[in-house]
Amino acid sequence: MSANESKEAVAQPRCLLDLKDGETGLIRRNGDRKSTEMGLFPGARVVMFRNRKSEHSLVIGAGDARFLVSRAIAKKVEIGG
């Protein structure tokens, strides 16, 4: 396997913006302190309720809470499986 092939095999990290409606993910990293303190911390499982490209914010759930998250903040939240 060449160096280029091994780079392609490595999956790129996903952010909260990449989740589709109804999809879930586990927060791996969050670069936004305020949303981390609100409950979007590493290890939290989230579900995407509404992700429309035409809207400024996403609607997600974590546990029993629902959040309206701006696209700018959602870019800072890394999601894993």
VENUR-V937401 format. One line per field, one symbol per residue. ss: DSSP state (H for helix, E for strand, - for the rest). burial: 1 if it has 24 or more other C-alpha atoms within 12 Angstrom, else 0. A space follows every 10 residues. Layout:
ss = ???
burial = ???
This chain:
ss = --HHHHHHH- ---EEHHH-- ---EEEEEEE --HHHHHH-- ----EEEEEE ------EEEE EE--EEEEEE HHHH--EEEE -
burial = 0000000000 0000111110 0001111111 0000110011 1101111111 1000000111 1100001111 1011011111 0
